[in-house]
Amino acid sequence: MAVIEVEHIRKRFGNKDALADVSFSIPKGEIFGFLGPSGSGKTTLIKLLTAQLDPTSGQASVFNEPAEMMHRSPQKMRFGILTDNSGLYERLTIEENLELFRQLYDLPKSSIDKVLQFVNLSGERKKKVNLLSKGMRQRVMLACAIIHEPELLFLDEPTSALDPVNSAHIYKGLRRLNENGTTIFLTTHDMAEAELLCNRVAILYQGQIQTIGSPKELKKQHRENVVCVELISGEAYELPINNGTVDQIADWMKKGLIDTLETKEPSLGDIFIKMTGSELR
């Protein structure tokens, strides 16, 4: 069953298309990565899917209902969202902010302890938000987005302000959340993050999806038809994959001369640059 269906969505602001013609489907239980340069329309699509904006044309559905229905209270209970404009009450503590969300969703008191552990902030619960670092604020916003354990979670660059230790902690938690049934729509500029978390990724450029597939599939599609060989002598060769190369490698192996042998596989970042002509930033 598809949790999200997007069909030929276009969103125009003034005389410019933020999204020109976007179509894809996300099945239940998938972690889907939506990648693109800054300003390419990633956040705009999240706003369309959560009824914060209306499309210029095309249609989208979430939970098999039109996306514009997502503003209704019963639907709001089913999803969580973290974007760069997710709001917090500055003069309240972390715990007090979460208490507001707990009451909003009519959750048990234990939900606050659980989500604080998830974002690695159990010992900081009494700190006021206006005293927090950017990374800690990011984790509090994530906690607010997932406190009700939503069926669908929209994450707009969730670890952009986090250090590697806390990023790893969040990754572990997101995988656990996903294993428990939450579908995740993720935008990120971190290709290692996308490869680690996502079942599939789509690369957006100039308002359209340029390619879509699992990180493994995309790397295989864009792999160069060469093999890289380094001999124990330090000599290195980049050879086309053909019968002659196979024979040469077999001879080197027989003589014990090979130090390393690998195909020339691109990284997800290489594929992104190839598809968009842009560096991630």
Backbone as CSV, one residue per row, in Angstrom:
resi,resn,N_x,N_y,N_z,CA_x,CA_y,CA_z,C_x,C_y,C_z
1,MET,0.845,-1.199,0.000,0.000,0.000,0.000,0.880,1.249,0.000
2,ALA,0.543,2.196,-0.846,1.300,3.447,-0.912,0.816,4.404,0.172
3,VAL,1.745,4.935,0.955,1.413,5.949,1.951,1.356,7.321,1.277
4,ILE,2.248,7.550,0.323,2.281,8.815,-0.433,2.249,8.515,-1.923
5,GLU,1.383,9.224,-2.642,1.330,9.165,-4.110,1.400,10.587,-4.640
6,VAL,2.355,10.853,-5.500,2.513,12.180,-6.108,2.442,12.019,-7.622
7,GLU,1.531,12.751,-8.261,1.317,12.604,-9.700,1.385,13.964,-10.391
8,HIS,2.464,14.183,-11.119,2.644,15.371,-11.966,2.412,16.679,-11.195
9,ILE,2.971,16.742,-9.998,2.826,17.948,-9.177,3.659,19.088,-9.749
10,ARG,3.018,20.229,-9.825,3.697,21.465,-10.231,3.341,22.553,-9.222
11,LYS,4.350,23.305,-8.797,4.111,24.433,-7.918,4.857,25.637,-8.451
12,ARG,4.108,26.680,-8.737,4.679,27.887,-9.338,4.552,29.059,-8.371
13,PHE,5.645,29.790,-8.181,5.647,31.021,-7.397,5.971,32.160,-8.355
14,GLY,4.996,33.026,-8.594,5.207,34.099,-9.570,5.426,33.509,-10.952
15,ASN,6.569,33.830,-11.555,6.860,33.308,-12.897,7.892,32.179,-12.876
16,LYS,8.075,31.557,-11.686,9.083,30.503,-11.570,8.465,29.227,-11.001
17,ASP,8.822,28.103,-11.617,8.397,26.807,-11.111,9.349,26.332,-10.025
18,ALA,8.834,26.141,-8.798,9.631,25.491,-7.757,9.649,23.994,-8.009
19,LEU,8.507,23.464,-8.436,8.377,22.071,-8.846,7.698,22.075,-10.208
20,ALA,8.306,21.430,-11.183,7.791,21.501,-12.557,6.904,20.314,-12.919
21,ASP,7.350,19.115,-12.581,6.576,17.908,-12.918,7.162,16.757,-12.106
22,VAL,6.595,16.525,-10.935,7.149,15.548,-10.002,6.147,14.425,-9.758
23,SER,6.606,13.198,-9.941,5.771,12.015,-9.699,6.594,10.937,-8.996
24,PHE,6.024,10.330,-7.976,6.644,9.176,-7.316,5.634,8.579,-6.338
25,SER,5.967,7.423,-5.828,5.107,6.730,-4.868,5.986,6.178,-3.748
26,ILE,5.491,6.232,-2.504,6.226,5.708,-1.356,5.365,4.665,-0.659
27,PRO,5.807,3.407,-0.636,5.028,2.381,0.059,5.188,2.474,1.571
28,LYS,4.262,1.876,2.270,4.306,1.841,3.734,5.596,1.174,4.199
29,GLY,6.242,1.792,5.191,7.419,1.208,5.803,8.740,1.586,5.158
30,GLU,8.707,2.426,4.113,9.946,2.804,3.434,10.551,4.059,4.051
31,ILE,11.886,4.138,4.024,12.576,5.403,4.289,13.004,5.942,2.929
32,PHE,12.404,7.055,2.542,12.569,7.610,1.199,13.360,8.908,1.294
33,GLY,14.476,8.983,0.599,15.308,10.178,0.605,15.023,11.067,-0.590
34,PHE,14.789,12.350,-0.337,14.500,13.321,-1.390,15.658,14.307,-1.408
35,LEU,16.522,14.204,-2.414,17.772,14.946,-2.458,17.732,16.005,-3.549
36,GLY,18.384,17.118,-3.298,18.452,18.167,-4.307,19.244,19.347,-3.793
37,PRO,19.733,20.212,-4.692,20.465,21.409,-4.257,19.581,22.315,-3.414
38,SER,20.190,23.222,-2.682,19.435,24.218,-1.919,18.511,24.986,-2.856
39,GLY,17.261,25.160,-2.444,16.305,25.898,-3.249,15.695,25.119,-4.391
40,SER,15.879,23.800,-4.386,15.384,22.991,-5.510,13.920,22.590,-5.364
41,GLY,13.314,22.854,-4.198,11.897,22.546,-4.029,11.597,21.427,-3.049
42,LYS,12.609,20.954,-2.319,12.399,19.843,-1.389,11.408,20.221,-0.279
43,THR,11.648,21.371,0.361,10.765,21.802,1.443,9.385,22.162,0.907
44,THR,9.335,22.721,-0.294,8.043,23.036,-0.915,7.188,21.782,-1.048
45,LEU,7.797,20.677,-1.436,7.034,19.444,-1.587,6.505,18.960,-0.239
46,ILE,7.318,19.051,0.807,6.828,18.677,2.136,5.619,19.530,2.515
47,LYS,5.667,20.812,2.221,4.543,21.700,2.549,3.294,21.342,1.743
48,LEU,3.473,20.893,0.511,2.334,20.448,-0.292,1.719,19.174,0.290
49,LEU,2.578,18.263,0.730,2.097,16.980,1.255,1.464,17.112,2.632
50,THR,1.743,18.212,3.331,1.185,18.416,4.667,0.157,19.548,4.688
51,ALA,-0.376,19.902,3.527,-1.470,20.868,3.391,-1.114,22.279,3.843
52,GLN,0.176,22.605,3.797,0.572,23.985,4.085,0.567,24.830,2.814
53,LEU,0.634,24.172,1.661,0.543,24.832,0.362,-0.356,24.005,-0.552
54,ASP,-0.929,24.662,-1.546,-1.701,23.967,-2.575,-0.887,23.905,-3.855
55,PRO,-0.965,22.811,-4.611,-0.228,22.733,-5.875,-0.834,23.625,-6.937
56,THR,-0.007,24.046,-7.883,-0.512,24.785,-9.044,-1.266,23.833,-9.961
57,SER,-0.755,22.617,-10.115,-1.431,21.568,-10.869,-0.910,20.217,-10.405
58,GLY,-1.569,19.156,-10.868,-1.211,17.818,-10.425,-1.923,17.472,-9.134
59,GLN,-1.663,16.285,-8.632,-2.329,15.871,-7.398,-1.423,14.984,-6.562
60,ALA,-1.697,14.996,-5.257,-0.946,14.161,-4.323,-1.915,13.599,-3.297
61,SER,-1.636,12.398,-2.852,-2.448,11.788,-1.804,-1.543,11.254,-0.706
62,VAL,-2.053,11.325,0.520,-1.363,10.802,1.693,-2.364,9.938,2.455
63,PHE,-1.979,8.727,2.784,-2.902,7.769,3.397,-4.144,7.570,2.529
64,ASN,-3.944,7.612,1.218,-5.019,7.372,0.245,-6.106,8.447,0.275
65,GLU,-5.779,9.629,0.787,-6.697,10.766,0.762,-5.963,11.963,0.159
66,PRO,-6.673,12.905,-0.463,-6.008,14.080,-1.024,-5.132,14.778,0.015
67,ALA,-3.951,15.202,-0.387,-3.006,15.810,0.557,-3.590,17.035,1.248
68,GLU,-4.511,17.748,0.585,-5.086,18.940,1.220,-5.941,18.598,2.441
69,MET,-6.244,17.318,2.653,-6.994,16.891,3.835,-6.107,16.712,5.065
70,MET,-4.804,16.836,4.875,-3.878,16.558,5.972,-3.943,17.593,7.093
71,HIS,-4.610,18.731,6.862,-4.728,19.727,7.922,-5.793,19.355,8.943
72,ARG,-6.622,18.363,8.637,-7.679,17.961,9.565,-7.093,17.244,10.775
73,SER,-7.696,17.454,11.940,-7.153,16.924,13.194,-6.898,15.420,13.180
74,PRO,-7.836,14.590,12.687,-7.554,13.146,12.700,-6.310,12.778,11.886
75,GLN,-6.080,13.499,10.788,-4.910,13.222,9.963,-3.633,13.747,10.610
76,LYS,-3.737,14.871,11.296,-2.558,15.433,11.962,-1.982,14.465,12.992
77,MET,-2.831,13.644,13.569,-2.374,12.656,14.544,-1.511,11.582,13.896
78,ARG,-1.622,11.436,12.578,-0.975,10.323,11.897,0.421,10.657,11.390
79,PHE,0.787,11.940,11.372,2.118,12.282,10.866,2.835,13.250,11.797
80,GLY,4.165,13.273,11.663,5.000,14.222,12.369,5.859,14.951,11.354
81,ILE,6.317,16.149,11.717,7.087,16.936,10.759,8.181,17.735,11.460
82,LEU,9.364,17.707,10.885,10.481,18.533,11.342,11.014,19.305,10.149
83,THR,10.902,20.632,10.189,11.467,21.494,9.150,12.288,22.579,9.831
84,ASP,12.947,23.407,9.017,13.803,24.444,9.610,13.000,25.553,10.280
85,ASN,11.671,25.566,10.061,10.853,26.583,10.735,9.930,25.972,11.795
86,SER,10.238,24.724,12.213,9.473,24.130,13.304,9.675,24.978,14.555
87,GLY,8.578,25.378,15.193,8.677,26.336,16.289,8.803,25.708,17.662
88,LEU,9.517,26.396,18.542,9.613,26.023,19.945,9.319,27.268,20.776
89,TYR,8.852,27.064,22.000,8.617,28.178,22.918,9.917,28.477,23.657
90,GLU,10.503,29.623,23.324,11.859,29.951,23.756,12.016,30.024,25.277
91,ARG,11.004,30.535,25.983,11.141,30.763,27.420,10.768,29.536,28.250
92,LEU,10.303,28.486,27.583,9.970,27.254,28.290,11.145,26.289,28.242
93,THR,11.144,25.360,29.168,12.182,24.329,29.166,11.878,23.283,28.091
94,ILE,12.857,22.419,27.856,12.652,21.303,26.929,11.451,20.482,27.364
95,GLU,11.403,20.156,28.643,10.314,19.325,29.173,8.965,20.028,29.021
96,GLU,8.927,21.333,29.262,7.665,22.075,29.158,7.180,22.135,27.710
97,ASN,8.100,22.283,26.767,7.714,22.242,25.355,7.103,20.884,25.012
98,LEU,7.742,19.816,25.455,7.238,18.477,25.161,5.911,18.202,25.862
99,GLU,5.722,18.802,27.040,4.454,18.631,27.754,3.283,19.194,26.941
100,LEU,3.519,20.299,26.246,2.463,20.863,25.392,2.064,19.874,24.292
101,PHE,3.062,19.240,23.688,2.761,18.256,22.644,2.126,17.001,23.240
102,ARG,2.568,16.617,24.427,1.973,15.446,25.079,0.478,15.661,25.306
103,GLN,0.131,16.862,25.784,-1.281,17.169,26.031,-2.062,17.274,24.710
104,LEU,-1.416,17.859,23.702,-2.073,17.995,22.402,-2.490,16.639,21.848
105,TYR,-1.617,15.649,21.995,-1.896,14.313,21.469,-2.523,13.384,22.514
106,ASP,-2.771,13.911,23.735,-3.377,13.133,24.814,-2.579,11.858,25.083
107,LEU,-1.287,12.041,25.339,-0.369,10.920,25.540,-0.084,10.723,27.030
108,PRO,0.378,9.548,27.425,0.756,9.335,28.824,2.028,10.105,29.178
109,LYS,2.214,10.363,30.468,3.388,11.096,30.947,4.694,10.425,30.512
110,SER,4.660,9.106,30.429,5.874,8.353,30.092,6.388,8.659,28.695
111,SER,5.540,9.240,27.832,5.966,9.533,26.454,7.094,10.558,26.436
112,ILE,7.133,11.468,27.410,8.196,12.475,27.463,9.533,11.818,27.777
113,ASP,9.539,10.941,28.774,10.783,10.231,29.110,11.287,9.431,27.912
114,LYS,10.376,8.780,27.233,10.735,7.917,26.106,11.366,8.720,24.975
115,VAL,10.766,9.854,24.652,11.264,10.625,23.511,12.545,11.372,23.865
116,LEU,12.711,11.773,25.120,13.959,12.408,25.543,15.126,11.429,25.442
117,GLN,14.868,10.188,25.751,15.897,9.167,25.603,16.235,8.962,24.133
118,PHE,15.210,9.012,23.287,15.379,8.845,21.843,16.351,9.875,21.278
119,VAL,16.227,11.148,21.716,17.063,12.221,21.167,18.274,12.534,22.054
120,ASN,18.511,11.690,23.059,19.689,11.823,23.907,19.700,13.141,24.692
121,LEU,18.542,13.490,25.270,18.435,14.731,26.034,17.835,14.507,27.420
122,SER,17.866,13.291,27.924,17.238,12.997,29.215,17.806,13.860,30.337
123,GLY,19.095,14.140,30.292,19.722,14.913,31.355,19.602,16.420,31.205
124,GLU,18.985,16.875,30.105,18.898,18.313,29.816,17.467,18.831,29.882
125,ARG,16.544,18.046,30.389,15.113,18.352,30.278,14.708,19.668,30.934
126,LYS,15.439,20.141,31.935,15.077,21.365,32.656,15.692,22.628,32.043
127,LYS,16.467,22.473,30.968,17.083,23.644,30.330,16.059,24.406,29.501
128,LYS,16.145,25.744,29.545,15.270,26.565,28.715,15.762,26.554,27.271
129,VAL,14.821,26.589,26.352,15.138,26.488,24.931,16.050,27.622,24.476
130,ASN,15.856,28.846,25.019,16.664,29.979,24.551,18.132,29.877,24.966
131,LEU,18.470,28.879,25.774,19.859,28.670,26.184,20.515,27.499,25.454
132,LEU,19.792,26.888,24.536,20.292,25.680,23.882,21.136,25.996,22.651
133,SER,22.071,25.110,22.357,22.826,25.205,21.110,21.919,24.837,19.937
134,LYS,22.388,25.139,18.737,21.592,24.822,17.547,21.337,23.321,17.444
135,GLY,22.351,22.529,17.758,22.196,21.086,17.684,21.189,20.560,18.687
136,MET,21.183,21.111,19.904,20.228,20.673,20.917,18.811,21.079,20.540
137,ARG,18.665,22.276,19.973,17.341,22.723,19.521,16.808,21.781,18.434
138,GLN,17.705,21.360,17.547,17.319,20.443,16.485,16.765,19.147,17.065
139,ARG,17.412,18.676,18.129,16.966,17.431,18.753,15.633,17.613,19.480
140,VAL,15.414,18.783,20.065,14.126,19.045,20.715,13.009,19.093,19.670
141,MET,13.263,19.734,18.539,12.247,19.789,17.475,11.929,18.400,16.952
142,LEU,12.956,17.563,16.852,12.723,16.185,16.427,11.875,15.448,17.458
143,ALA,12.166,15.672,18.735,11.374,15.038,19.796,9.905,15.434,19.702
144,CYS,9.640,16.704,19.422,8.253,17.167,19.271,7.569,16.492,18.085
145,ALA,8.350,16.214,17.051,7.782,15.622,15.829,7.442,14.152,15.989
146,ILE,8.133,13.470,16.912,7.951,12.015,16.999,7.341,11.556,18.318
147,ILE,6.985,12.485,19.209,6.507,12.098,20.538,5.281,11.197,20.460
148,HIS,4.455,11.366,19.410,3.231,10.561,19.275,3.423,9.330,18.392
149,GLU,4.680,9.014,18.079,5.024,7.843,17.279,4.155,7.770,16.010
150,PRO,4.332,8.751,15.123,3.456,8.864,13.950,3.644,7.731,12.945
151,GLU,2.619,7.528,12.127,2.700,6.549,11.044,3.614,7.030,9.926
152,LEU,3.672,8.357,9.760,4.461,8.986,8.698,5.244,10.145,9.288
153,LEU,6.518,10.207,8.953,7.379,11.250,9.507,8.093,11.983,8.381
154,PHE,7.917,13.318,8.347,8.614,14.169,7.387,9.803,14.817,8.100
155,LEU,11.004,14.579,7.585,12.212,15.115,8.191,12.973,15.939,7.158
156,ASP,13.092,17.232,7.405,13.787,18.134,6.494,15.163,18.436,7.086
157,GLU,16.176,17.684,6.608,17.550,17.810,7.085,17.630,17.693,8.615
158,PRO,17.255,16.543,9.158,17.124,16.394,10.612,18.419,16.427,11.392
159,THR,19.559,16.142,10.758,20.821,16.109,11.511,21.798,17.182,11.042
160,SER,21.291,18.225,10.392,22.176,19.240,9.799,23.015,19.973,10.836
161,ALA,22.534,20.057,12.081,23.275,20.795,13.104,23.867,19.878,14.171
162,LEU,23.885,18.574,13.916,24.315,17.631,14.937,25.744,17.151,14.722
163,ASP,26.417,16.828,15.825,27.748,16.246,15.744,27.615,14.755,15.421
164,PRO,28.708,14.094,15.024,28.626,12.684,14.617,28.056,11.748,15.675
165,VAL,28.356,12.003,16.957,27.858,11.122,18.018,26.342,11.190,18.112
166,ASN,25.786,12.404,18.135,24.337,12.539,18.241,23.639,12.149,16.946
167,SER,24.298,12.375,15.803,23.723,11.907,14.532,23.569,10.393,14.549
168,ALA,24.606,9.696,15.003,24.555,8.229,15.070,23.446,7.769,16.005
169,HIS,23.253,8.485,17.114,22.188,8.151,18.065,20.819,8.327,17.400
170,ILE,20.653,9.413,16.656,19.385,9.662,15.964,19.155,8.622,14.871
171,TYR,20.198,8.266,14.126,20.048,7.241,13.080,19.525,5.939,13.674
172,LYS,20.097,5.551,14.792,19.680,4.311,15.451,18.205,4.393,15.839
173,GLY,17.805,5.538,16.379,16.417,5.724,16.773,15.466,5.734,15.591
174,LEU,15.873,6.381,14.493,15.019,6.425,13.305,14.837,5.042,12.700
175,ARG,15.903,4.254,12.682,15.772,2.891,12.176,14.823,2.076,13.048
176,ARG,14.900,2.280,14.362,14.000,1.569,15.274,12.557,2.017,15.054
177,LEU,12.361,3.309,14.870,11.026,3.852,14.594,10.479,3.257,13.293
178,ASN,11.341,3.180,12.290,10.950,2.613,11.006,10.620,1.126,11.130
179,GLU,11.402,0.405,11.894,11.147,-1.023,12.102,9.806,-1.259,12.794
180,ASN,9.355,-0.266,13.568,8.065,-0.368,14.244,6.906,0.095,13.362
181,GLY,7.209,0.449,12.097,6.136,0.730,11.147,6.036,2.142,10.616
182,THR,6.871,3.068,11.097,6.791,4.455,10.624,7.448,4.611,9.259
183,THR,6.711,5.176,8.316,7.254,5.529,7.003,7.937,6.894,7.141
184,ILE,9.113,7.044,6.543,9.890,8.279,6.719,10.210,8.910,5.370
185,PHE,9.884,10.195,5.245,10.237,11.011,4.081,11.333,11.960,4.544
186,LEU,12.526,11.813,3.965,13.717,12.493,4.468,14.370,13.339,3.389
187,THR,14.638,14.607,3.699,15.525,15.394,2.846,16.845,15.549,3.585
188,THR,17.936,15.517,2.850,19.248,15.651,3.480,20.268,16.111,2.456
189,HIS,21.323,16.767,2.938,22.473,17.109,2.109,23.634,16.162,2.378
190,ASP,23.411,15.218,3.279,24.466,14.300,3.687,24.295,12.984,2.935
191,MET,25.161,12.738,1.948,25.026,11.540,1.128,25.279,10.257,1.924
192,ALA,26.175,10.331,2.905,26.420,9.163,3.757,25.164,8.846,4.561
193,GLU,24.483,9.886,5.017,23.227,9.712,5.750,22.167,9.063,4.864
194,ALA,22.036,9.544,3.642,21.052,8.980,2.713,21.343,7.511,2.435
195,GLU,22.611,7.200,2.239,22.983,5.815,1.929,22.770,4.902,3.127
196,LEU,23.009,5.433,4.312,22.862,4.643,5.527,21.398,4.368,5.856
197,LEU,20.527,5.357,5.662,19.149,5.250,6.134,18.130,4.841,5.069
198,CYS,18.338,5.264,3.831,17.239,5.222,2.855,17.156,3.916,2.065
199,ASN,15.918,3.434,1.917,15.658,2.312,1.017,15.768,2.767,-0.435
200,ARG,15.242,3.964,-0.709,15.357,4.559,-2.044,15.607,6.048,-1.902
201,VAL,16.194,6.624,-2.952,16.381,8.076,-2.998,15.941,8.598,-4.365
202,ALA,15.493,9.847,-4.368,15.195,10.550,-5.605,16.042,11.815,-5.628
203,ILE,16.602,12.150,-6.785,17.400,13.363,-6.927,16.597,14.376,-7.731
204,LEU,16.328,15.521,-7.115,15.511,16.576,-7.702,16.409,17.681,-8.248
205,TYR,16.121,18.112,-9.478,16.884,19.217,-10.076,16.004,19.928,-11.082
206,GLN,16.000,21.275,-11.007,15.196,22.103,-11.900,13.733,21.650,-11.914
207,GLY,13.236,21.333,-10.721,11.816,21.028,-10.561,11.382,19.641,-10.972
208,GLN,12.337,18.800,-11.378,11.975,17.457,-11.814,12.898,16.414,-11.199
209,ILE,12.394,15.197,-11.035,13.213,14.105,-10.532,14.087,13.590,-11.669
210,GLN,15.394,13.619,-11.438,16.354,13.208,-12.454,16.607,11.703,-12.432
211,THR,16.554,11.114,-11.248,16.751,9.670,-11.115,16.157,9.230,-9.791
212,ILE,15.795,7.955,-9.710,15.199,7.418,-8.495,15.559,5.935,-8.379
213,GLY,15.859,5.478,-7.178,16.203,4.081,-6.975,16.910,3.891,-5.654
214,SER,17.253,2.671,-5.322,18.012,2.426,-4.095,19.440,2.926,-4.305
215,PRO,20.128,3.344,-3.231,21.524,3.762,-3.393,22.361,2.704,-4.101
216,LYS,22.152,1.446,-3.770,22.905,0.359,-4.396,22.627,0.287,-5.895
217,GLU,21.341,0.390,-6.287,20.974,0.345,-7.706,21.583,1.515,-8.473
218,LEU,21.511,2.708,-7.893,22.018,3.896,-8.584,23.527,3.825,-8.761
219,LYS,24.226,3.338,-7.756,25.686,3.212,-7.862,26.065,2.185,-8.920
220,LYS,25.275,1.138,-9.012,25.527,0.114,-10.024,25.268,0.655,-11.427
221,GLN,24.174,1.430,-11.574,23.830,2.009,-12.882,24.914,2.946,-13.390
222,HIS,25.534,3.688,-12.482,26.501,4.719,-12.874,27.954,4.272,-12.712
223,ARG,28.139,2.994,-12.422,29.492,2.474,-12.273,30.215,2.444,-13.615
224,GLU,31.465,2.862,-13.625,32.260,2.824,-14.852,32.710,1.396,-15.134
225,ASN,32.807,1.047,-16.402,33.137,-0.316,-16.812,34.652,-0.531,-16.806
226,VAL,35.237,-0.248,-15.628,36.686,-0.413,-15.474,36.974,-1.078,-14.135
227,VAL,38.156,-1.624,-14.007,38.604,-2.199,-12.756,39.935,-1.549,-12.379
228,CYS,40.067,-1.217,-11.088,41.275,-0.557,-10.604,42.150,-1.582,-9.882
229,VAL,43.400,-1.679,-10.297,44.323,-2.668,-9.732,45.559,-1.947,-9.213
230,GLU,45.948,-2.273,-7.978,47.213,-1.762,-7.447,48.079,-2.969,-7.091
231,LEU,49.282,-2.967,-7.615,50.217,-4.068,-7.360,51.010,-3.797,-6.092
232,ILE,51.589,-4.850,-5.542,52.373,-4.678,-4.313,53.603,-3.813,-4.547
233,SER,53.963,-3.641,-5.802,55.097,-2.774,-6.146,54.731,-1.301,-6.064
234,GLY,53.418,-1.023,-5.956,52.952,0.359,-5.935,52.403,0.826,-7.265
235,GLU,52.605,0.056,-8.328,52.052,0.414,-9.627,50.528,0.297,-9.591
236,ALA,49.846,1.250,-10.234,48.383,1.256,-10.248,47.887,1.299,-11.687
237,TYR,46.815,0.556,-11.954,46.247,0.488,-13.292,44.723,0.636,-13.226
238,GLU,44.184,1.308,-14.237,42.737,1.412,-14.417,42.438,0.772,-15.771
239,LEU,41.848,-0.413,-15.745,41.733,-1.229,-16.958,40.278,-1.469,-17.339
240,PRO,39.978,-1.475,-18.648,38.617,-1.803,-19.086,38.299,-3.260,-18.770
241,ILE,37.034,-3.516,-18.436,36.639,-4.889,-18.123,36.389,-5.651,-19.433
242,ASN,37.328,-6.523,-19.789,37.197,-7.365,-20.977,38.031,-8.633,-20.759
243,ASN,38.037,-9.503,-21.736,38.740,-10.776,-21.586,40.240,-10.595,-21.369
244,GLY,40.821,-9.590,-22.062,42.241,-9.331,-21.905,42.585,-8.932,-20.481
245,THR,41.749,-8.084,-19.884,41.968,-7.649,-18.505,41.836,-8.823,-17.539
246,VAL,40.839,-9.673,-17.770,40.645,-10.846,-16.911,41.881,-11.740,-16.942
247,ASP,42.422,-11.941,-18.123,43.621,-12.774,-18.262,44.813,-12.146,-17.540
248,GLN,44.963,-10.814,-17.689,46.074,-10.108,-17.042,45.969,-10.196,-15.520
249,ILE,44.753,-9.982,-15.005,44.548,-10.046,-13.557,44.817,-11.457,-13.036
250,ALA,44.358,-12.458,-13.789,44.595,-13.846,-13.384,46.093,-14.139,-13.299
251,ASP,46.842,-13.588,-14.251,48.296,-13.795,-14.251,48.938,-13.120,-13.048
252,TRP,48.540,-11.877,-12.773,49.076,-11.171,-11.606,48.748,-11.917,-10.311
253,MET,47.508,-12.414,-10.220,47.088,-13.120,-9.012,47.901,-14.404,-8.828
254,LYS,48.148,-15.093,-9.930,48.914,-16.335,-9.881,50.321,-16.072,-9.337
255,LYS,50.849,-14.887,-9.683,52.200,-14.531,-9.250,52.216,-13.814,-7.891
256,GLY,51.023,-13.594,-7.318,50.936,-12.942,-6.012,51.335,-11.488,-6.035
257,LEU,51.033,-10.797,-7.154,51.478,-9.410,-7.309,50.424,-8.359,-6.946
258,ILE,49.166,-8.764,-6.734,48.080,-7.793,-6.529,47.939,-7.427,-5.056
259,ASP,47.910,-6.120,-4.809,47.671,-5.608,-3.460,46.185,-5.320,-3.261
260,THR,45.562,-4.533,-4.187,44.127,-4.241,-4.120,43.518,-4.386,-5.503
261,LEU,42.211,-4.738,-5.491,41.470,-4.924,-6.743,40.035,-4.478,-6.498
262,GLU,39.552,-3.496,-7.273,38.186,-3.008,-7.048,37.622,-2.382,-8.314
263,THR,36.278,-2.409,-8.399,35.603,-1.726,-9.506,35.548,-0.237,-9.175
264,LYS,35.344,0.573,-10.190,35.288,2.021,-9.995,33.831,2.434,-9.814
265,GLU,33.376,2.332,-8.576,31.974,2.621,-8.252,31.845,4.045,-7.737
266,PRO,30.893,4.820,-8.264,30.730,6.194,-7.793,30.077,6.232,-6.418
267,SER,30.301,7.297,-5.698,29.564,7.530,-4.458,28.215,8.146,-4.818
268,LEU,27.320,8.193,-3.855,26.026,8.849,-4.080,26.231,10.330,-4.380
269,GLY,27.254,10.933,-3.739,27.576,12.332,-4.020,28.028,12.538,-5.457
270,ASP,28.811,11.593,-5.995,29.245,11.667,-7.396,28.035,11.651,-8.329
271,ILE,27.079,10.778,-8.017,25.877,10.661,-8.851,25.056,11.940,-8.774
272,PHE,24.965,12.514,-7.560,24.241,13.776,-7.381,24.834,14.870,-8.269
273,ILE,26.155,14.998,-8.236,26.822,16.031,-9.036,26.606,15.780,-10.521
274,LYS,26.662,14.526,-10.927,26.442,14.158,-12.329,25.031,14.525,-12.772
275,MET,24.028,14.309,-11.891,22.633,14.556,-12.241,22.280,16.048,-12.235
276,THR,22.953,16.813,-11.371,22.550,18.197,-11.183,23.588,19.233,-11.616
277,GLY,24.830,18.771,-11.793,25.895,19.719,-12.090,26.184,20.640,-10.924
278,SER,25.742,20.219,-9.704,25.879,21.076,-8.526,26.580,20.330,-7.406
279,GLU,27.327,21.069,-6.621,27.848,20.531,-5.379,26.741,20.613,-4.328
280,LEU,26.698,19.650,-3.416,25.788,19.763,-2.280,26.275,20.858,-1.367
281,ARG,25.337,21.675,-0.884,25.734,22.746,0.032,24.580,23.098,0.957
